[in-house]
């Protein structure tokens, strides 16, 4: 955390730590749910990574909302990784004017 140049404020650090812990608990709960729903280990090993990759793709780190197909865009609302990612961004850059530009020079994110 500190070696990457993030805020050295204790409140920001412990908020980051809390968000990480909540993400771990949400991930554990997600995989426990998958294991409870699937009748076999093979099926759970097939389904869980596919759903998790979809969650990562709709988080906003890899793809913008416009780049996500309409038929799968709704998954961003149930993706716990999205909420953790944006919580990290707000925790680190909240109150600052930070923007990210895409490869075409258009703004893709602003915190």
C-alpha positions as CSV (number, residue, x, y, z in Angstrom):
1,X,0.0,0.0,0.0
2,X,2.6,2.6,1.1
3,X,5.2,1.5,-1.5
4,X,2.7,2.3,-4.3
5,X,2.4,5.9,-3.3
6,X,-1.1,5.8,-1.9
7,X,-2.3,8.2,0.8
8,X,-0.5,7.9,4.1
9,X,-3.5,9.2,6.1
10,X,-4.5,6.5,8.7
11,X,-8.2,6.9,7.9
12,X,-7.7,6.3,4.2
13,X,-5.5,3.3,5.0
14,X,-7.9,1.7,7.3
15,X,-10.8,2.4,4.9
16,X,-8.8,0.7,2.2
17,X,-8.1,-2.3,4.5
18,X,-11.8,-2.5,5.4
19,X,-12.8,-2.5,1.7
20,X,-10.3,-5.2,1.0
21,X,-11.7,-7.3,3.8
22,X,-15.3,-6.8,2.6
23,X,-14.2,-7.8,-0.9
24,X,-12.7,-11.0,0.5
25,X,-15.9,-11.8,2.4
26,X,-18.1,-11.1,-0.6
27,X,-15.8,-13.4,-2.8
28,X,-16.0,-16.2,-0.2
29,X,-19.8,-15.9,-0.1
30,X,-20.0,-15.9,-3.9
31,X,-17.9,-19.1,-4.2
32,X,-19.8,-20.7,-1.3
33,X,-23.1,-19.9,-3.1
34,X,-21.8,-21.4,-6.3
35,X,-20.6,-24.6,-4.5
36,X,-24.0,-24.9,-2.8
37,X,-26.0,-24.5,-6.0
38,X,-23.9,-26.8,-8.2
39,X,-24.4,-30.6,-7.9
40,X,-20.8,-31.5,-8.9
41,X,-17.4,-30.0,-8.3
42,X,-16.7,-30.1,-12.1
43,X,-19.8,-27.9,-12.8
44,X,-18.8,-25.5,-10.0
45,X,-15.3,-25.2,-11.5
46,X,-16.8,-24.4,-14.8
47,X,-19.4,-21.9,-13.7
48,X,-17.6,-19.9,-11.1
49,X,-14.7,-18.6,-13.2
50,X,-17.0,-17.6,-16.0
51,X,-19.2,-15.5,-13.8
52,X,-16.2,-14.0,-12.0
53,X,-14.6,-13.0,-15.3
54,X,-17.9,-11.3,-16.3
55,X,-17.9,-9.4,-13.0
56,X,-14.3,-8.2,-13.6
57,X,-15.2,-7.1,-17.2
58,X,-18.1,-5.0,-16.1
59,X,-16.3,-3.5,-13.2
60,X,-15.2,-0.5,-15.3
61,X,-11.4,-1.2,-15.1
62,X,-11.2,-3.1,-18.4
63,X,-14.2,-1.9,-20.3
64,X,-16.3,1.3,-20.3
65,X,-20.0,1.1,-20.0
66,X,-20.5,1.8,-23.7
67,X,-18.2,-1.1,-24.6
68,X,-20.2,-3.7,-22.7
69,X,-22.9,-5.4,-24.8
70,X,-26.5,-4.5,-23.8
71,X,-27.5,-8.0,-23.0
72,X,-24.8,-8.3,-20.2
73,X,-24.6,-4.7,-19.0
74,X,-27.1,-5.4,-16.2
75,X,-24.5,-7.6,-14.4
76,X,-22.6,-4.5,-13.4
77,X,-25.3,-3.8,-10.8
78,X,-24.7,-7.2,-9.0
79,X,-20.9,-7.2,-9.4
80,X,-19.4,-6.8,-6.0
81,X,-16.0,-6.2,-7.6
82,X,-17.4,-3.1,-9.2
83,X,-18.4,-1.6,-5.9
84,X,-15.1,-2.5,-4.3
85,X,-13.1,-1.0,-7.2
86,X,-15.1,2.3,-7.2
87,X,-14.8,2.4,-3.4
88,X,-11.0,2.1,-3.7
89,X,-11.0,4.9,-6.2
90,X,-13.2,7.2,-4.1
91,X,-11.1,6.4,-1.0
92,X,-7.9,7.4,-2.7
93,X,-8.9,10.2,-5.0
94,X,-12.2,11.5,-3.5
95,X,-12.3,15.2,-3.5
96,X,-9.5,15.5,-6.1
97,X,-10.0,16.2,-9.7
98,X,-8.7,13.1,-11.4
99,X,-9.6,12.0,-14.9
100,X,-8.5,9.2,-17.2
101,X,-8.2,9.4,-20.9
102,X,-8.8,6.5,-23.3
103,X,-6.6,5.7,-26.3
104,X,-8.7,8.0,-28.5
105,X,-8.2,10.9,-26.2
106,X,-11.7,11.0,-24.8
107,X,-12.3,11.0,-21.1
108,X,-13.4,7.6,-19.8
109,X,-13.5,8.1,-16.0
110,X,-13.6,11.0,-13.6
111,X,-13.4,10.8,-9.8
